Amino acid sequence: MPIILPENVKLNNHYNVPDLPVYLVQRRLSDFKGKKTGLHRNDDIELVRLQSGRMKAVIEDESFEMEAGDFLFINKGRLHQLTTDQDDCSFICMLINPRVFRHEIAIGEEIVRQLLSPLAPSCLYLQASDKYCREIVWMMDHLIDYQEVTFMSSYMEFIGIIHLIMSRLYILNKPESGSIKSESPATRETLDKILSYIQQHYMERLTLEQIASAGSVSRTRCCQLFKAYVGVTPIEYLNHHRLTISRSMLCDSQNSVAEISAACGFSHQSYFAQQFVRKYGYTPSEYRSRMR
């Protein structure tokens, strides 16, 4: 029986801002079954501004307990889920496709590239007391207000505010001098090829030689690049990606643990379970029970 990745793991969003690949909406978690979004990821940058109540946000391996006034940036392609154990909570959600900045000099191609790199942070959480949080929350509130007027009269301000938000996120995500190595364009291209290959072929029984070949480098060079720029070995990154996918399938599919293990590329279910416990602290079955 073939395993199909649940459709809601990757959402195809319908943009609602005229002439722009942007989705902007006010929502309540009570709009969602069980007051939680499905575990999913987007092709867009996602910005969340909590207006009232409390919300728990889970992004990849990180989780945050958000209070009213807090802000969260979720990078493209990162698995995440929003939940609440309160009666309800309201929030502004904004999805921005990187195409918005393709021809815009103001934001700068390099800024967007660094923010959206596979090596960039998965998310950024800011509490209401942070000055940058207050700035970004104010800007998101104004973007909602602009939907109430004739759009074209506010088009330049709308675009300008999006640029301001991105510039703040760049400042906050920019690594401190010397904290990580800065990759050259050639190294960046090699890493992007390898990471893309892993993400497309994780379900296969990959070897280090196959992974290195995707970037046209030796196994030794591949390991050096991953240690220097990703912080883990290629195989560790592969297992991390497999476990991330398996977690979403445990939540959103009816497949057995054995089927999910095989679908994610693990040769043995026992090894899958061992790695899952090491990473998340629960067996796959325990995790599935807790999330349902």
Backbone torsions as a table, in degrees:
resi	resn	phi	psi	omega
1	MET	NA	120.7	-178.3
2	PRO	-68.7	145.1	178.0
3	ILE	-96.7	127.3	179.6
4	ILE	-112.6	126.0	178.2
5	LEU	-62.1	131.0	-177.7
6	PRO	-53.1	139.6	-175.7
7	GLU	-60.5	-33.5	-175.1
8	ASN	-81.6	4.9	173.7
9	VAL	-68.1	-29.5	177.2
10	LYS	-132.6	117.6	-173.6
11	LEU	-93.7	137.1	171.0
12	ASN	-95.8	104.5	-171.6
13	ASN	-87.2	146.3	176.7
14	HIS	-102.1	110.7	-177.5
15	TYR	-70.3	146.1	-175.6
16	ASN	-124.8	9.1	175.5
17	VAL	-100.3	122.8	-176.0
18	PRO	-54.1	130.8	173.3
19	ASP	66.7	10.2	178.6
20	LEU	-134.6	142.0	175.2
21	PRO	-79.3	66.2	-176.5
22	VAL	-133.9	136.6	175.2
23	TYR	-118.7	124.5	-176.5
24	LEU	-135.2	124.2	-174.7
25	VAL	-156.2	152.1	169.4
26	GLN	-99.1	131.1	-178.2
27	ARG	-134.3	166.2	171.3
28	ARG	-125.1	143.5	-179.4
29	LEU	-68.2	-18.1	175.7
30	SER	-68.1	-13.4	175.4
31	ASP	-71.0	-17.0	-176.1
32	PHE	-105.0	146.4	178.6
33	LYS	-59.8	128.4	179.9
34	GLY	72.0	12.2	-178.4
35	LYS	55.2	43.8	175.7
36	LYS	-154.4	143.7	174.9
37	THR	-78.8	156.5	173.3
38	GLY	-67.9	154.9	175.0
39	LEU	-68.9	119.4	-172.0
40	HIS	-152.3	174.9	172.1
41	ARG	-143.1	158.7	-176.3
42	ASN	-122.9	160.6	171.3
43	ASP	-83.4	-0.8	-175.8
44	ASP	-112.4	162.8	166.6
45	ILE	-72.8	137.6	178.7
46	GLU	-119.4	131.1	176.8
47	LEU	-116.9	132.1	-179.2
48	VAL	-125.8	125.8	176.4
49	ARG	-118.7	113.3	-178.3
50	LEU	-80.0	121.0	-177.0
51	GLN	-90.8	-41.3	-179.1
52	SER	-150.9	156.8	179.7
53	GLY	79.4	-163.9	178.3
54	ARG	-125.0	151.1	-177.6
55	MET	-144.4	139.6	172.0
56	LYS	-102.3	127.5	178.2
57	ALA	-114.0	127.5	177.1
58	VAL	-115.6	119.7	179.9
59	ILE	-126.5	114.7	-177.2
60	GLU	51.9	-114.3	-177.8
61	ASP	-101.6	9.4	-177.7
62	GLU	-113.6	151.8	175.8
63	SER	-141.0	147.8	-177.3
64	PHE	-137.2	138.9	174.3
65	GLU	-97.4	103.3	-173.3
66	MET	-89.0	141.0	174.8
67	GLU	-109.9	163.1	178.4
68	ALA	-55.2	133.4	-179.6
69	GLY	96.8	-10.8	-179.7
70	ASP	-79.5	163.0	-177.5
71	PHE	-132.9	146.8	179.0
72	LEU	-138.6	129.1	172.0
73	PHE	-102.9	128.5	178.1
74	ILE	-120.0	119.6	-176.7
75	ASN	-70.3	158.2	-178.2
76	LYS	-64.2	144.0	174.9
77	GLY	79.4	4.0	-177.7
78	ARG	-96.4	131.1	177.4
79	LEU	-66.1	135.1	-179.9
80	HIS	-157.2	164.0	-179.7
81	GLN	-151.6	142.8	177.0
82	LEU	-116.1	131.1	-179.2
83	THR	-140.6	166.2	172.6
84	THR	-148.3	146.4	173.9
85	ASP	-106.6	9.4	176.6
86	GLN	-87.6	175.8	175.8
87	ASP	-59.8	-38.6	178.7
88	ASP	-174.3	168.7	171.6
89	CYS	-153.0	151.2	179.3
90	SER	-116.8	148.3	-177.4
91	PHE	-154.4	157.9	171.6
92	ILE	-99.5	130.4	177.1
93	CYS	-118.2	132.1	179.3
94	MET	-132.0	124.4	175.7
95	LEU	-109.8	127.8	-177.5
96	ILE	-124.0	118.5	176.0
97	ASN	-78.4	137.2	-179.2
98	PRO	-56.9	-16.7	177.9
99	ARG	-60.1	-23.2	178.8
100	VAL	-55.2	-33.6	-172.4
101	PHE	-101.5	6.3	-171.9
102	ARG	-58.8	-41.4	-176.5
103	HIS	-115.9	17.7	-176.9
104	GLU	-98.2	115.3	179.5
105	ILE	-68.9	-32.2	-172.5
106	ALA	-57.3	-42.3	-176.6
107	ILE	-82.8	-31.8	177.6
108	GLY	85.9	125.3	-178.7
109	GLU	-59.4	-36.8	-176.6
110	GLU	-67.4	-37.4	178.9
111	ILE	-62.2	-47.3	-179.7
112	VAL	-65.2	-42.0	-180.0
113	ARG	-58.7	-44.1	-179.1
114	GLN	-67.7	-39.3	-179.9
115	LEU	-64.8	-35.9	-172.6
116	LEU	-101.9	5.8	178.9
117	SER	-60.7	145.6	175.0
118	PRO	-57.7	-19.9	-179.4
119	LEU	-91.0	-4.9	-178.2
120	ALA	-75.5	160.2	178.2
121	PRO	-56.7	147.9	180.0
122	SER	-71.8	-28.7	-174.9
123	CYS	-159.1	171.1	175.1
124	LEU	-145.3	121.1	-178.6
125	TYR	-110.1	128.0	178.9
126	LEU	-123.7	131.8	177.5
127	GLN	-86.0	158.8	-173.6
128	ALA	-58.8	-25.1	-179.1
129	SER	-75.1	-14.8	-178.1
130	ASP	-77.5	137.0	-176.4
131	LYS	-65.4	-35.8	178.2
132	TYR	-68.8	-35.1	176.2
133	CYS	-61.2	-45.9	-179.5
134	ARG	-61.6	-39.8	178.5
135	GLU	-63.5	-48.4	-176.4
136	ILE	-67.4	-40.8	178.1
137	VAL	-61.6	-42.4	177.8
138	TRP	-60.2	-42.8	-178.9
139	MET	-67.1	-40.8	179.0
140	MET	-65.4	-37.9	176.7
141	ASP	-61.2	-39.1	179.9
142	HIS	-70.8	-32.6	177.2
143	LEU	-64.1	-39.1	175.6
144	ILE	-62.0	-42.1	180.0
145	ASP	-61.2	-34.6	-178.0
146	TYR	-67.0	-18.7	177.2
147	GLN	-72.2	-13.1	-177.9
148	GLU	-89.3	-6.6	-179.1
149	VAL	-117.0	173.2	176.7
150	THR	-59.7	121.5	-168.3
151	PHE	-62.1	-45.0	-173.2
152	MET	-61.9	-28.8	178.8
153	SER	-69.5	-18.4	-177.8
154	SER	-116.2	10.0	-172.6
155	TYR	-56.8	-49.0	-176.2
156	MET	-65.6	-38.5	177.8
157	GLU	-66.4	-39.6	-180.0
158	PHE	-59.8	-51.2	178.5
159	ILE	-61.4	-42.3	-178.9
160	GLY	-61.0	-40.8	-179.7
161	ILE	-67.8	-39.8	176.3
162	ILE	-58.9	-42.0	178.0
163	HIS	-63.0	-40.6	179.1
164	LEU	-63.2	-42.3	178.1
165	ILE	-60.6	-45.6	-179.4
166	MET	-64.3	-36.5	178.9
167	SER	-66.4	-37.5	176.7
168	ARG	-65.3	-42.5	179.6
169	LEU	-63.8	-37.0	177.6
170	TYR	-64.1	-44.2	178.9
171	ILE	-60.0	-43.3	-176.4
172	LEU	-73.9	-29.8	-178.2
173	ASN	-92.3	-12.7	-176.8
174	LYS	-64.7	124.8	-178.5
175	PRO	-66.1	148.3	176.1
176	GLU	-65.4	150.9	-178.5
177	SER	-55.6	125.6	176.8
178	GLY	85.0	-3.7	-176.5
179	SER	-74.4	-32.9	174.9
180	ILE	-140.1	161.6	176.7
181	LYS	-76.8	141.1	177.3
182	SER	-91.5	120.9	-174.2
183	GLU	-79.5	145.6	175.4
184	SER	-76.2	163.6	177.6
185	PRO	-55.2	-39.2	-179.7
186	ALA	-66.8	-42.9	178.7
187	THR	-65.2	-40.9	178.6
188	ARG	-59.7	-43.7	-179.9
189	GLU	-64.2	-41.4	178.7
190	THR	-62.9	-46.7	179.9
191	LEU	-63.4	-42.0	179.8
192	ASP	-61.2	-39.7	178.5
193	LYS	-64.3	-44.1	-178.2
194	ILE	-67.3	-45.9	-179.9
195	LEU	-62.8	-41.5	178.5
196	SER	-63.3	-39.8	179.2
197	TYR	-62.7	-44.7	179.5
198	ILE	-62.3	-43.1	-177.4
199	GLN	-67.9	-25.9	-179.9
200	GLN	-91.3	-21.2	-173.9
201	HIS	-123.7	16.3	-176.6
202	TYR	-57.5	-26.4	-176.8
203	MET	-77.2	-8.2	179.1
204	GLU	-94.0	166.6	178.8
205	ARG	-84.8	83.7	-173.5
206	LEU	-81.0	144.4	173.3
207	THR	-109.3	163.0	177.2
208	LEU	-60.4	-36.2	179.7
209	GLU	-63.5	-40.8	178.3
210	GLN	-65.6	-41.7	-179.7
211	ILE	-63.7	-45.2	179.9
212	ALA	-64.3	-38.6	-178.9
213	SER	-62.4	-30.1	178.8
214	ALA	-61.0	-28.4	178.0
215	GLY	-104.5	7.8	180.0
216	SER	56.6	42.5	177.6
217	VAL	-130.4	165.7	177.3
218	SER	-74.7	165.6	177.6
219	ARG	-61.6	-40.1	179.3
220	THR	-63.3	-45.4	-179.6
221	ARG	-65.6	-38.0	178.5
222	CYS	-60.3	-46.0	179.5
223	CYS	-64.4	-38.8	178.4
224	GLN	-62.9	-43.7	179.6
225	LEU	-62.6	-44.6	-178.9
226	PHE	-65.6	-42.5	179.5
227	LYS	-63.6	-39.1	-175.8
228	ALA	-75.8	-38.2	-170.4
229	TYR	-113.4	-24.2	-179.9
230	VAL	-105.5	-28.9	176.2
231	GLY	92.4	-0.8	178.2
232	VAL	-139.1	170.5	176.3
233	THR	-77.8	163.0	177.2
234	PRO	-57.5	-41.0	-179.3
235	ILE	-68.3	-37.1	176.6
236	GLU	-63.4	-40.8	177.9
237	TYR	-65.3	-41.5	178.2
238	LEU	-58.9	-47.3	179.7
239	ASN	-64.7	-37.7	177.3
240	HIS	-59.9	-45.5	-179.1
241	HIS	-65.7	-42.0	178.5
242	ARG	-61.6	-42.1	-179.5
243	LEU	-67.0	-37.2	178.3
244	THR	-62.7	-44.8	178.0
245	ILE	-65.4	-41.4	-178.7
246	SER	-62.2	-36.5	-179.7
247	ARG	-62.2	-43.0	178.9
248	SER	-66.5	-36.4	180.0
249	MET	-69.7	-33.7	176.8
250	LEU	-63.5	-34.1	-178.1
251	CYS	-81.6	-35.4	-166.0
252	ASP	-117.9	7.8	176.6
253	SER	-130.7	166.4	177.7
254	GLN	-100.6	6.3	-179.0
255	ASN	-66.0	149.9	178.9
256	SER	-70.9	164.2	178.3
257	VAL	-59.8	-40.0	179.5
258	ALA	-63.1	-42.7	179.2
259	GLU	-65.1	-41.2	179.4
260	ILE	-66.4	-41.1	177.6
261	SER	-56.8	-47.8	-179.5
262	ALA	-67.5	-39.6	-178.3
263	ALA	-65.6	-26.3	-179.1
264	CYS	-93.3	4.2	172.8
265	GLY	96.2	5.3	179.0
266	PHE	-82.2	130.7	-177.9
267	SER	-71.8	-32.7	-176.8
268	HIS	-132.0	133.5	179.9
269	GLN	-62.1	-34.1	-179.5
270	SER	-64.4	-38.9	177.8
271	TYR	-67.9	-41.1	176.7
272	PHE	-58.2	-48.4	-179.1
273	ALA	-62.5	-41.0	179.8
274	GLN	-62.0	-45.7	-180.0
275	GLN	-67.7	-36.5	-179.6
276	PHE	-65.1	-45.5	178.5
277	VAL	-62.3	-42.5	-179.4
278	ARG	-61.3	-36.5	-176.0
279	LYS	-85.7	-42.5	-171.6
280	TYR	-110.7	-11.7	177.2
281	GLY	84.8	2.7	178.5
282	TYR	-136.1	155.9	169.9
283	THR	-71.0	160.9	177.4
284	PRO	-54.6	-41.5	-179.5
285	SER	-66.5	-41.2	178.1
286	GLU	-63.3	-41.7	179.9
287	TYR	-62.5	-44.2	179.9
288	ARG	-60.3	-42.4	180.0
289	SER	-64.8	-39.9	-179.0
290	ARG	-69.1	-31.6	-175.5
291	MET	-88.5	-4.0	-179.2
292	ARG	-110.0	NA	NA
